[in-house]
Every structure is written in C-alpha cells, then in structure tokens.
C-alpha cells in the first residue's frame, strides 16, 4: 500500500453503495481496497506513471 494517503470523495447511489459494501464484505476486502485497485489498474491500462519519480520528472518538465 502507498505510504501517504489522500481522501477521494465519490458520490454514488445509496443502493449501489450498499450492494458494493455487501459484496466487498462477502469477499473479505474493504471498499477502499477495491477502489485503490481500480485506480491502479485504470492508470496502468493507460500507461500513466505515478509516484515519487514521476512527480519529480513532471515538476522538472514544467
């Protein structure tokens, strides 16, 4: 898991939230773990680098 964290607020239909939380609980995984994996996979699929090295190179280029 990442060293530092930041909060991401997502608005979702209450029925979907409940179903999502129940599914996560049935799989012994937290909703946050699922969302973090979705974000990592989404970035990887699109070739987006992130982390300390990519932030440093972005700052140097701007």
Rosetta silent file (secondary structure, phi, psi, omega in degrees, C-alpha in Angstrom):
SEQUENCE: XXXXXXXXXXXXXXXXXXXXXXXXXXXXXXXXXXXXXXXXXXXXXXXXXXXXXXXXXXXXXX
SCORE:     score description
SCORE:     0.000 S_00000001
   1 L     0.000  153.967 -179.436    0.000    0.000    0.000 S_00000001
   2 L   -62.565  152.815 -178.807    1.072    3.580   -0.600 S_00000001
   3 L   -72.818  -45.079 -179.590    2.960    5.405    2.177 S_00000001
   4 L  -109.115  155.274  179.028    0.832    8.570    2.210 S_00000001
   5 L  -127.423  156.665  174.202   -2.882    8.794    1.605 S_00000001
   6 L  -135.911  150.874 -177.423   -5.299   11.391    0.310 S_00000001
   7 L   -88.798  138.289  175.148   -9.054   11.358    0.518 S_00000001
   8 L  -123.417  119.698 -179.868  -11.206   10.959   -2.596 S_00000001
   9 L   -96.991  128.030 -178.786  -14.912   11.689   -2.180 S_00000001
  10 L  -125.294  129.866  175.826  -17.225    9.861   -4.564 S_00000001
  11 L   -92.084  131.148 -176.365  -20.962   10.380   -4.808 S_00000001
  12 L  -145.161  150.850  176.892  -22.862    7.170   -5.506 S_00000001
  13 L   -57.780  133.341 -177.611  -26.432    5.954   -5.441 S_00000001
  14 H   -56.310  -35.891  179.203  -27.221    4.616   -1.947 S_00000001
  15 H   -67.740  -39.607  177.096  -28.472    1.274   -3.308 S_00000001
  16 H   -67.061  -39.232  178.885  -25.259    0.730   -5.285 S_00000001
  17 H   -60.690  -46.215 -179.381  -23.189    1.698   -2.239 S_00000001
  18 H   -62.839  -45.161  179.461  -24.991   -0.840   -0.076 S_00000001
  19 H   -63.334  -41.306  178.897  -24.628   -3.601   -2.685 S_00000001
  20 H   -62.772  -47.253  179.843  -20.937   -2.739   -3.169 S_00000001
  21 H   -63.120  -39.582  179.100  -20.245   -2.793    0.570 S_00000001
  22 H   -66.669  -41.597  178.242  -22.059   -6.115    0.970 S_00000001
  23 H   -63.751  -45.056  178.063  -20.134   -7.674   -1.910 S_00000001
  24 H   -58.787  -45.252 -179.918  -16.836   -6.409   -0.516 S_00000001
  25 H   -61.935  -38.462 -179.572  -17.688   -7.806    2.926 S_00000001
  26 H   -68.129  -22.159  179.234  -18.567  -11.172    1.428 S_00000001
  27 L  -102.410    7.885  178.639  -15.128  -11.255   -0.210 S_00000001
  28 L    54.253   47.288  178.037  -13.338  -10.083    2.958 S_00000001
  29 L  -139.777  147.461 -179.332  -12.000   -6.949    1.261 S_00000001
  30 L   -85.522  153.321  174.387  -12.669   -3.308    2.034 S_00000001
  31 H   -56.399  -37.368  179.071  -14.323   -0.942   -0.430 S_00000001
  32 H   -62.496  -38.495  178.641  -11.193    1.244   -0.236 S_00000001
  33 H   -63.776  -40.575  179.521   -9.012   -1.673   -1.314 S_00000001
  34 H   -65.556  -44.970 -178.941  -11.245   -2.274   -4.335 S_00000001
  35 H   -64.820  -42.470  177.856  -11.262    1.402   -5.332 S_00000001
  36 H   -60.155  -41.100  178.941   -7.464    1.672   -4.972 S_00000001
  37 H   -65.856  -41.942  177.317   -7.058   -1.392   -7.210 S_00000001
  38 H   -58.023  -42.663 -179.461   -9.472    0.046   -9.775 S_00000001
  39 H   -67.372  -45.269  177.947   -7.455    3.275   -9.883 S_00000001
  40 H   -58.644  -46.304 -179.616   -4.110    1.433  -10.157 S_00000001
  41 H   -63.790  -41.334 -179.672   -5.475   -0.761  -12.969 S_00000001
  42 H   -62.053  -45.012  178.364   -7.015    2.227  -14.782 S_00000001
  43 H   -65.251  -43.702 -178.922   -3.717    4.122  -14.679 S_00000001
  44 H   -63.275  -42.215  179.465   -1.714    1.058  -15.757 S_00000001
  45 H   -60.117  -28.911 -177.503   -4.045    0.336  -18.701 S_00000001
  46 L  -102.369    7.085  176.425   -3.433    3.849  -19.965 S_00000001
  47 L    69.156   25.773 -179.392    0.317    3.849  -19.339 S_00000001
  48 L   -89.436  123.653  177.123    0.149    6.570  -16.713 S_00000001
  49 L   -91.359  149.279  178.546    3.059    6.562  -14.283 S_00000001
  50 L  -147.504  166.733 -179.124    2.677    7.846  -10.769 S_00000001
  51 L   115.344 -176.659 -174.738    4.711    8.034   -7.610 S_00000001
  52 H   -58.599  -48.670 -177.234    7.701    9.991   -6.406 S_00000001
  53 H   -63.331  -42.803 -178.841    9.826    9.556   -9.555 S_00000001
  54 H   -69.869  -33.528  177.528    7.049   10.517  -11.964 S_00000001
  55 H   -68.057  -40.854  178.273    6.113   13.571   -9.851 S_00000001
  56 H   -62.745  -43.995 -179.237    9.746   14.714   -9.790 S_00000001
  57 H   -68.506  -32.920  177.651   10.100   14.364  -13.564 S_00000001
  58 H   -65.632  -43.600  179.968    6.785   16.199  -14.094 S_00000001
  59 H   -64.201  -38.723 -179.297    7.974   19.133  -11.951 S_00000001
  60 H   -67.119  -30.739 -177.765   11.286   19.308  -13.826 S_00000001
  61 H   -82.238  -11.544 -177.958    9.460   19.445  -17.175 S_00000001
  62 L  -106.981    0.000    0.000    7.200   22.355  -16.111 S_00000001
